[in-house]
Each structure stands twice: as structure tokens, then as C-alpha cells.
Amino acid sequence: MIIHQYIYTRLPKAHSAQGKDGFQAAFVPPNFLTAAELLALESRIHFPTNPTFSEKWLAFFQEIEHQQYLVLFFLKSLPLEKDSLGREGNFLCQGFFLPEKCWQIYPSPLALLPFLEGQCLHSLQAVLASPKTFPETGIIAPLAVKMADLPKPPHEMGGLEPHVVSLWRALRGLNEKSGTGFSLVLKGPALAVTRALAGAHALLPAAQRPGLGWDSAFDGGRIHFSPFRVFGYAQNAPQTGRPIGLDLANGQWNWGDVPPDFVAATPLDLWMEHQWSPTYTWQSWYSLTELAAKLKLP
């Protein structure tokens, strides 16, 4: 199986295949992405200067070559890297493109993080010295992986968070009512946001997952200019849009001007909320939601 890669960072002109100085898609997979798809990827990259975190993961889906790829972006601050003018503020974004036959067998979009973390590059020097990157052409070679070498899908994923059912309903509402301008904004550390969204996302039937992705640390960003509809922040709330808010510290929701039918509870929702227990697992809930989707239960 091939996992394509992508690097976006600020390069010195001498190391840029495009002869450019500054932030750019520095290394791209060969014969895989169109110019429009590269621009779509860049529109998802937002890395604010924030003392509460120095790295984060983005998770989203993108259709490429008539296939839905799960795209995972690892963003890391490079505080010691300066450009030719002595400017700081550099960061590194490394992307991984997981094909359908890979991501569909895992209950969580982040199930492969432990494997991918071992493939991450953590400095500009590491990028330029990697045997996978070719500065003269701006190409980055893919990872060739055997399915047998990947972690096996877990049977259990740990206990549920108390707010997971309402979070799952909000995600489903965003998916069913796209184009309404609503977004989901979670307040909390990037790691807590990632954990909560990965768990709720795992409850969605597989067919609904490509409609949703998230940026776990979108502090101070402008929602209108982002293709994401799900965000996290630690200190500075994202601006604009019609946000639905959840504070992970206390579980309090702010539904804003959401119409009642946006998160209307189905009989399955009510049963899940009534039956919630920290001893239940993601896999047991996912089996129920997947079955309900196949049977087209209300």
C-alpha cells in the first residue's frame, strides 16, 4: 500500500525547487495532486503562535483521483528556524494521505497516529536530509507499507466521555445540514479536543465520515476563510461564522441560533443518552450507529 506524503514549510530560496523564498508547498507527491488540490490543502493550514501548544494534528478527507483519502497533517513549530531576513515564526506541516482500503478498517481516524508519528520529520534539517525528499525537483517519495505491518484495528477503544453522544449528534447535524454556515467549536487543549473529536467521529457510520474533518487548535482564526467546519481552541476563540460551542472543561454547550431540528434527537439518540455508561466502549456504540444507518432507522 502506498501512503503519499506532503511538506509545507518556509524554505530558503536555495533549497526551493520553485526558486521561491518563504512558505510554500515545498515537497509534493509525484503525479498525485493537481494545482487546485494543492491550493485546497494550503487553505487548511493555520498555525497560530500560541504558548499552549507547539504541535498539532489536522484530520480531514479529500477526494483525489475519484477516491476519498483520509488526510492527516502534522504541524510543528520551528522556533529556532529563521529565514534569510532573520524572521522567526517558521513551522513545518507534513501530510499523509491514507487510501480508503486503509482508513475504513479503523474505528477512529487517528488510530494510525502511533505508526505515523514514527515517520514525522521534526526540523527543516531533517526534511532536507531525508532520503524521501528531493530538493532539486520538489518531490517527496511515498511510504510503501504492507497492510500486515500496520497496527491491527482495536476491538475496544476505551470508555466513552460523558458528552460524546451530544457531540456525535452535533457532528451528524453538521453533516446533514451542510451549507447552513454553522460550525462546531470546542474549547480546550489541542490534545483534549483531538481525543473528543476522534471518539465522536468514530461513532459516525463510515459513509458519513468523509463529510467532516477538524482543526484542533484554530485560535484566533477566521472561520469564513477555512474549509473546516469543526474547530478547537485553547485561548482565543475563532472569529465569524455561526458557532456551536462546547467547553470541554465543564461540558457546557452554547447552541447559539441553532434551529431545534438541527440536533433533533432520534429514538436511538435518546436511548444512547439514557444508557450512557463509562464502561461502554466506542466499538459497541459504533456497531449500533452503523446498523441503524444500514437499516435507515430514524
Contacts in CASP RR format, 6 or more apart in sequence:
PFRMAT RR
TARGET T0000
AUTHOR 0000-0000-0000
METHOD contacts of the structure
MODEL  1
MIIHQYIYTRLPKAHSAQGKDGFQAAFVPPNFLTAAELLALESRIHFPTN
PTFSEKWLAFFQEIEHQQYLVLFFLKSLPLEKDSLGREGNFLCQGFFLPE
KCWQIYPSPLALLPFLEGQCLHSLQAVLASPKTFPETGIIAPLAVKMADL
PKPPHEMGGLEPHVVSLWRALRGLNEKSGTGFSLVLKGPALAVTRALAGA
HALLPAAQRPGLGWDSAFDGGRIHFSPFRVFGYAQNAPQTGRPIGLDLAN
GQWNWGDVPPDFVAATPLDLWMEHQWSPTYTWQSWYSLTELAAKLKLP
1 99 0 8 1.000
1 101 0 8 1.000
1 102 0 8 1.000
1 144 0 8 1.000
1 145 0 8 1.000
1 146 0 8 1.000
1 147 0 8 1.000
2 99 0 8 1.000
2 142 0 8 1.000
2 143 0 8 1.000
2 144 0 8 1.000
2 145 0 8 1.000
3 96 0 8 1.000
3 97 0 8 1.000
3 98 0 8 1.000
3 99 0 8 1.000
3 102 0 8 1.000
3 142 0 8 1.000
3 143 0 8 1.000
3 145 0 8 1.000
4 29 0 8 1.000
4 32 0 8 1.000
4 96 0 8 1.000
4 97 0 8 1.000
4 142 0 8 1.000
5 27 0 8 1.000
5 29 0 8 1.000
5 94 0 8 1.000
5 95 0 8 1.000
5 96 0 8 1.000
5 97 0 8 1.000
5 119 0 8 1.000
5 132 0 8 1.000
5 140 0 8 1.000
5 141 0 8 1.000
5 142 0 8 1.000
5 143 0 8 1.000
6 25 0 8 1.000
6 27 0 8 1.000
6 28 0 8 1.000
6 29 0 8 1.000
6 33 0 8 1.000
6 41 0 8 1.000
6 93 0 8 1.000
6 94 0 8 1.000
6 95 0 8 1.000
6 96 0 8 1.000
6 97 0 8 1.000
6 140 0 8 1.000
7 25 0 8 1.000
7 26 0 8 1.000
7 27 0 8 1.000
7 28 0 8 1.000
7 92 0 8 1.000
7 93 0 8 1.000
7 94 0 8 1.000
7 95 0 8 1.000
7 121 0 8 1.000
7 127 0 8 1.000
7 133 0 8 1.000
7 140 0 8 1.000
8 23 0 8 1.000
8 24 0 8 1.000
8 25 0 8 1.000
8 26 0 8 1.000
8 41 0 8 1.000
8 42 0 8 1.000
8 45 0 8 1.000
8 92 0 8 1.000
8 93 0 8 1.000
9 23 0 8 1.000
9 24 0 8 1.000
9 26 0 8 1.000
9 78 0 8 1.000
9 90 0 8 1.000
9 91 0 8 1.000
9 92 0 8 1.000
9 93 0 8 1.000
9 124 0 8 1.000
9 127 0 8 1.000
10 22 0 8 1.000
10 23 0 8 1.000
10 24 0 8 1.000
10 81 0 8 1.000
10 83 0 8 1.000
10 89 0 8 1.000
10 90 0 8 1.000
10 91 0 8 1.000
11 20 0 8 1.000
11 21 0 8 1.000
11 22 0 8 1.000
11 24 0 8 1.000
11 26 0 8 1.000
11 124 0 8 1.000
12 21 0 8 1.000
12 83 0 8 1.000
12 84 0 8 1.000
13 19 0 8 1.000
13 20 0 8 1.000
13 21 0 8 1.000
13 22 0 8 1.000
13 84 0 8 1.000
15 26 0 8 1.000
15 128 0 8 1.000
15 135 0 8 1.000
16 22 0 8 1.000
16 24 0 8 1.000
16 26 0 8 1.000
16 135 0 8 1.000
17 26 0 8 1.000
17 135 0 8 1.000
17 136 0 8 1.000
17 137 0 8 1.000
17 138 0 8 1.000
17 139 0 8 1.000
18 24 0 8 1.000
18 138 0 8 1.000
21 83 0 8 1.000
21 84 0 8 1.000
22 83 0 8 1.000
25 38 0 8 1.000
25 41 0 8 1.000
25 42 0 8 1.000
26 127 0 8 1.000
26 138 0 8 1.000
27 127 0 8 1.000
27 133 0 8 1.000
27 134 0 8 1.000
27 138 0 8 1.000
27 139 0 8 1.000
27 140 0 8 1.000
28 38 0 8 1.000
28 138 0 8 1.000
28 139 0 8 1.000
28 140 0 8 1.000
29 97 0 8 1.000
29 139 0 8 1.000
29 140 0 8 1.000
29 142 0 8 1.000
30 139 0 8 1.000
30 141 0 8 1.000
32 64 0 8 1.000
32 65 0 8 1.000
32 97 0 8 1.000
33 41 0 8 1.000
33 64 0 8 1.000
37 62 0 8 1.000
37 64 0 8 1.000
40 62 0 8 1.000
40 227 0 8 1.000
41 62 0 8 1.000
41 71 0 8 1.000
43 225 0 8 1.000
43 226 0 8 1.000
43 227 0 8 1.000
44 58 0 8 1.000
44 60 0 8 1.000
44 73 0 8 1.000
44 215 0 8 1.000
44 226 0 8 1.000
44 227 0 8 1.000
44 228 0 8 1.000
45 73 0 8 1.000
45 75 0 8 1.000
45 93 0 8 1.000
46 215 0 8 1.000
46 218 0 8 1.000
46 221 0 8 1.000
46 226 0 8 1.000
47 56 0 8 1.000
47 75 0 8 1.000
47 77 0 8 1.000
47 91 0 8 1.000
47 93 0 8 1.000
48 217 0 8 1.000
48 218 0 8 1.000
48 219 0 8 1.000
48 220 0 8 1.000
48 221 0 8 1.000
48 236 0 8 1.000
49 89 0 8 1.000
50 217 0 8 1.000
50 219 0 8 1.000
50 234 0 8 1.000
50 235 0 8 1.000
50 236 0 8 1.000
52 189 0 8 1.000
52 190 0 8 1.000
52 234 0 8 1.000
52 235 0 8 1.000
53 189 0 8 1.000
53 190 0 8 1.000
53 217 0 8 1.000
53 234 0 8 1.000
54 76 0 8 1.000
54 77 0 8 1.000
54 79 0 8 1.000
55 74 0 8 1.000
55 75 0 8 1.000
55 76 0 8 1.000
55 77 0 8 1.000
56 75 0 8 1.000
56 190 0 8 1.000
56 194 0 8 1.000
56 215 0 8 1.000
56 216 0 8 1.000
56 217 0 8 1.000
57 72 0 8 1.000
57 73 0 8 1.000
57 74 0 8 1.000
57 75 0 8 1.000
57 110 0 8 1.000
57 113 0 8 1.000
57 194 0 8 1.000
57 216 0 8 1.000
58 71 0 8 1.000
58 72 0 8 1.000
58 73 0 8 1.000
58 75 0 8 1.000
58 213 0 8 1.000
58 214 0 8 1.000
58 215 0 8 1.000
58 216 0 8 1.000
59 70 0 8 1.000
59 71 0 8 1.000
59 72 0 8 1.000
59 73 0 8 1.000
59 109 0 8 1.000
59 110 0 8 1.000
59 197 0 8 1.000
59 198 0 8 1.000
59 201 0 8 1.000
59 213 0 8 1.000
59 214 0 8 1.000
60 70 0 8 1.000
60 71 0 8 1.000
60 212 0 8 1.000
60 213 0 8 1.000
60 214 0 8 1.000
60 227 0 8 1.000
60 228 0 8 1.000
61 68 0 8 1.000
61 69 0 8 1.000
61 70 0 8 1.000
61 71 0 8 1.000
61 209 0 8 1.000
61 210 0 8 1.000
61 211 0 8 1.000
61 212 0 8 1.000
61 213 0 8 1.000
62 68 0 8 1.000
62 69 0 8 1.000
62 71 0 8 1.000
62 97 0 8 1.000
63 69 0 8 1.000
63 210 0 8 1.000
64 97 0 8 1.000
67 99 0 8 1.000
67 100 0 8 1.000
68 100 0 8 1.000
68 210 0 8 1.000
69 97 0 8 1.000
69 98 0 8 1.000
69 99 0 8 1.000
69 100 0 8 1.000
69 103 0 8 1.000
70 97 0 8 1.000
70 98 0 8 1.000
70 102 0 8 1.000
70 103 0 8 1.000
70 109 0 8 1.000
71 95 0 8 1.000
71 96 0 8 1.000
71 97 0 8 1.000
71 98 0 8 1.000
72 95 0 8 1.000
72 96 0 8 1.000
72 98 0 8 1.000
72 109 0 8 1.000
72 110 0 8 1.000
72 112 0 8 1.000
72 113 0 8 1.000
72 116 0 8 1.000
73 93 0 8 1.000
73 94 0 8 1.000
73 95 0 8 1.000
73 96 0 8 1.000
74 93 0 8 1.000
74 94 0 8 1.000
74 95 0 8 1.000
74 96 0 8 1.000
74 116 0 8 1.000
74 117 0 8 1.000
74 120 0 8 1.000
75 91 0 8 1.000
75 92 0 8 1.000
75 93 0 8 1.000
76 91 0 8 1.000
76 92 0 8 1.000
76 120 0 8 1.000
76 122 0 8 1.000
77 89 0 8 1.000
77 90 0 8 1.000
77 91 0 8 1.000
78 89 0 8 1.000
78 90 0 8 1.000
78 91 0 8 1.000
78 92 0 8 1.000
78 123 0 8 1.000
78 124 0 8 1.000
79 88 0 8 1.000
79 89 0 8 1.000
81 88 0 8 1.000
81 89 0 8 1.000
81 90 0 8 1.000
81 123 0 8 1.000
81 124 0 8 1.000
82 88 0 8 1.000
82 90 0 8 1.000
83 90 0 8 1.000
90 124 0 8 1.000
92 121 0 8 1.000
92 122 0 8 1.000
92 123 0 8 1.000
92 124 0 8 1.000
92 127 0 8 1.000
94 120 0 8 1.000
94 121 0 8 1.000
96 116 0 8 1.000
96 119 0 8 1.000
96 143 0 8 1.000
98 112 0 8 1.000
101 147 0 8 1.000
102 112 0 8 1.000
102 147 0 8 1.000
102 150 0 8 1.000
103 109 0 8 1.000
103 112 0 8 1.000
104 206 0 8 1.000
105 153 0 8 1.000
106 112 0 8 1.000
106 153 0 8 1.000
107 153 0 8 1.000
107 154 0 8 1.000
107 157 0 8 1.000
107 202 0 8 1.000
107 282 0 8 1.000
107 283 0 8 1.000
107 286 0 8 1.000
108 157 0 8 1.000
108 198 0 8 1.000
108 199 0 8 1.000
108 201 0 8 1.000
108 202 0 8 1.000
108 282 0 8 1.000
109 198 0 8 1.000
109 201 0 8 1.000
109 202 0 8 1.000
109 209 0 8 1.000
109 213 0 8 1.000
110 194 0 8 1.000
110 198 0 8 1.000
111 151 0 8 1.000
111 153 0 8 1.000
111 154 0 8 1.000
112 150 0 8 1.000
112 151 0 8 1.000
114 151 0 8 1.000
115 150 0 8 1.000
115 151 0 8 1.000
119 143 0 8 1.000
121 127 0 8 1.000
121 130 0 8 1.000
127 133 0 8 1.000
128 135 0 8 1.000
130 140 0 8 1.000
131 141 0 8 1.000
132 140 0 8 1.000
132 141 0 8 1.000
132 143 0 8 1.000
133 139 0 8 1.000
133 140 0 8 1.000
133 141 0 8 1.000
134 140 0 8 1.000
134 141 0 8 1.000
154 283 0 8 1.000
155 283 0 8 1.000
156 281 0 8 1.000
156 282 0 8 1.000
156 283 0 8 1.000
157 199 0 8 1.000
157 202 0 8 1.000
157 281 0 8 1.000
157 282 0 8 1.000
157 283 0 8 1.000
158 281 0 8 1.000
158 282 0 8 1.000
159 278 0 8 1.000
159 279 0 8 1.000
159 280 0 8 1.000
159 281 0 8 1.000
159 282 0 8 1.000
160 276 0 8 1.000
160 277 0 8 1.000
160 278 0 8 1.000
160 280 0 8 1.000
160 281 0 8 1.000
160 282 0 8 1.000
160 285 0 8 1.000
161 167 0 8 1.000
161 195 0 8 1.000
161 196 0 8 1.000
161 199 0 8 1.000
162 251 0 8 1.000
162 276 0 8 1.000
162 278 0 8 1.000
163 196 0 8 1.000
163 246 0 8 1.000
163 248 0 8 1.000
163 251 0 8 1.000
164 196 0 8 1.000
164 199 0 8 1.000
164 200 0 8 1.000
164 203 0 8 1.000
164 276 0 8 1.000
164 285 0 8 1.000
165 269 0 8 1.000
165 272 0 8 1.000
165 273 0 8 1.000
165 276 0 8 1.000
166 253 0 8 1.000
166 263 0 8 1.000
166 273 0 8 1.000
167 196 0 8 1.000
167 197 0 8 1.000
167 200 0 8 1.000
167 246 0 8 1.000
168 200 0 8 1.000
168 203 0 8 1.000
168 204 0 8 1.000
168 289 0 8 1.000
169 263 0 8 1.000
169 265 0 8 1.000
169 269 0 8 1.000
170 184 0 8 1.000
170 244 0 8 1.000
170 246 0 8 1.000
170 263 0 8 1.000
171 184 0 8 1.000
171 200 0 8 1.000
171 201 0 8 1.000
171 204 0 8 1.000
171 212 0 8 1.000
171 230 0 8 1.000
172 204 0 8 1.000
172 208 0 8 1.000
173 262 0 8 1.000
173 263 0 8 1.000
174 182 0 8 1.000
174 183 0 8 1.000
174 184 0 8 1.000
174 212 0 8 1.000
174 229 0 8 1.000
174 230 0 8 1.000
175 204 0 8 1.000
175 208 0 8 1.000
175 211 0 8 1.000
175 212 0 8 1.000
177 262 0 8 1.000
178 211 0 8 1.000
178 229 0 8 1.000
180 242 0 8 1.000
180 262 0 8 1.000
181 229 0 8 1.000
181 241 0 8 1.000
181 242 0 8 1.000
182 229 0 8 1.000
182 241 0 8 1.000
182 242 0 8 1.000
182 243 0 8 1.000
182 244 0 8 1.000
182 258 0 8 1.000
182 262 0 8 1.000
183 223 0 8 1.000
183 228 0 8 1.000
183 229 0 8 1.000
183 230 0 8 1.000
183 231 0 8 1.000
183 238 0 8 1.000
183 241 0 8 1.000
183 242 0 8 1.000
183 243 0 8 1.000
183 244 0 8 1.000
184 229 0 8 1.000
184 230 0 8 1.000
184 231 0 8 1.000
184 243 0 8 1.000
184 244 0 8 1.000
184 245 0 8 1.000
184 246 0 8 1.000
185 218 0 8 1.000
185 230 0 8 1.000
185 231 0 8 1.000
185 232 0 8 1.000
185 233 0 8 1.000
185 237 0 8 1.000
185 238 0 8 1.000
185 243 0 8 1.000
185 244 0 8 1.000
185 245 0 8 1.000
185 246 0 8 1.000
186 193 0 8 1.000
186 196 0 8 1.000
186 197 0 8 1.000
186 230 0 8 1.000
186 231 0 8 1.000
186 232 0 8 1.000
186 233 0 8 1.000
186 245 0 8 1.000
186 246 0 8 1.000
186 247 0 8 1.000
186 248 0 8 1.000
187 232 0 8 1.000
187 233 0 8 1.000
187 234 0 8 1.000
187 237 0 8 1.000
187 245 0 8 1.000
187 246 0 8 1.000
187 247 0 8 1.000
187 248 0 8 1.000
187 249 0 8 1.000
188 232 0 8 1.000
188 233 0 8 1.000
188 234 0 8 1.000
188 247 0 8 1.000
188 248 0 8 1.000
188 249 0 8 1.000
189 234 0 8 1.000
190 216 0 8 1.000
190 217 0 8 1.000
190 232 0 8 1.000
190 234 0 8 1.000
191 216 0 8 1.000
192 248 0 8 1.000
193 214 0 8 1.000
193 216 0 8 1.000
193 217 0 8 1.000
193 232 0 8 1.000
193 248 0 8 1.000
194 216 0 8 1.000
196 248 0 8 1.000
197 214 0 8 1.000
197 216 0 8 1.000
197 230 0 8 1.000
199 282 0 8 1.000
201 209 0 8 1.000
201 212 0 8 1.000
201 213 0 8 1.000
202 282 0 8 1.000
202 286 0 8 1.000
203 282 0 8 1.000
203 285 0 8 1.000
203 286 0 8 1.000
203 289 0 8 1.000
204 212 0 8 1.000
204 289 0 8 1.000
205 289 0 8 1.000
205 290 0 8 1.000
205 292 0 8 1.000
205 293 0 8 1.000
205 294 0 8 1.000
206 290 0 8 1.000
207 293 0 8 1.000
208 293 0 8 1.000
212 229 0 8 1.000
212 230 0 8 1.000
213 228 0 8 1.000
213 229 0 8 1.000
213 230 0 8 1.000
214 228 0 8 1.000
214 230 0 8 1.000
214 231 0 8 1.000
214 232 0 8 1.000
215 226 0 8 1.000
215 228 0 8 1.000
215 230 0 8 1.000
215 231 0 8 1.000
215 232 0 8 1.000
216 231 0 8 1.000
216 232 0 8 1.000
217 232 0 8 1.000
217 233 0 8 1.000
217 234 0 8 1.000
218 226 0 8 1.000
218 228 0 8 1.000
218 231 0 8 1.000
218 232 0 8 1.000
218 233 0 8 1.000
218 238 0 8 1.000
219 233 0 8 1.000
219 234 0 8 1.000
219 235 0 8 1.000
219 236 0 8 1.000
219 237 0 8 1.000
219 238 0 8 1.000
220 233 0 8 1.000
220 236 0 8 1.000
220 237 0 8 1.000
220 238 0 8 1.000
220 239 0 8 1.000
221 236 0 8 1.000
221 238 0 8 1.000
221 239 0 8 1.000
222 238 0 8 1.000
222 239 0 8 1.000
222 240 0 8 1.000
223 231 0 8 1.000
223 238 0 8 1.000
223 239 0 8 1.000
223 240 0 8 1.000
223 241 0 8 1.000
223 243 0 8 1.000
224 240 0 8 1.000
224 241 0 8 1.000
231 238 0 8 1.000
232 238 0 8 1.000
237 243 0 8 1.000
242 256 0 8 1.000
242 257 0 8 1.000
242 258 0 8 1.000
243 254 0 8 1.000
243 256 0 8 1.000
244 253 0 8 1.000
244 254 0 8 1.000
244 255 0 8 1.000
244 256 0 8 1.000
244 258 0 8 1.000
245 253 0 8 1.000
245 254 0 8 1.000
245 255 0 8 1.000
245 256 0 8 1.000
246 252 0 8 1.000
246 253 0 8 1.000
246 254 0 8 1.000
255 263 0 8 1.000
265 273 0 8 1.000
266 297 0 8 1.000
266 298 0 8 1.000
267 297 0 8 1.000
267 298 0 8 1.000
268 288 0 8 1.000
268 289 0 8 1.000
268 292 0 8 1.000
268 297 0 8 1.000
268 298 0 8 1.000
272 285 0 8 1.000
272 288 0 8 1.000
END
